[in-house]
Amino acid sequence: MAIASMAGLAATIIFPAAVIYAGIMDLLTMKIRNYLVQIVTISYFVFAPLAGFTLYEIGWSLAAAAIVFIVTFGSFAAGWIGGGDAKFASASALWFGWEYALLYFLLATIAGGLLTLVIIKFRAMMLPASLYKYEWIVRLQKSESGIPFGAAFALSALIVFPQTEWLAAAA
């Protein structure tokens, strides 16, 4: 098996696993740890050249990630998303490059909006007594807790990733 195929295969395992873990952790704890952002970022810079991505493609991926960072940092500054969400979205955007970054961001925006509506509806309901033993559910119901947008970014990443060149690199 060639190095490019092995790198592509590793990337198709590591990136989705990290994204799923980040989305679940954000839903459960309202936090995306820096080490997850670092794994997503470092993995990209390790696997992209090994999988055959050119410096040109990597550069455009960096540009796309920078734009996502600017938008998500502005959203963080406005209080709409958390800092971990902004960092995670930017790191994930690296993997989609210029070609898919907009789709990733738009799908995350739609998923985040739907998630917000569901959580607002959930917060308007009385929580059954049996659910009070789950700290994360109690936290989600509190209006001051915010919305775990990392889950929306994770869902969007999982939808867009199979469309990218990474699967071709793994073949």
Secondary structure by P-SEA (a helix, b strand, c coil): ccaaaaaaaaaacaaaaaaaaaaaaaaacccccaaaaaaaaaaaaaccccccccaaaaaaaaaaaaaaaaaaaaaaaaccccaaaaaaaaaaaaaaccccaaaaaaaaaaaaaaaaaaaaaaaaccccccccccaaaaaaacccccccaaaaaaaaaaaaccccccccccc
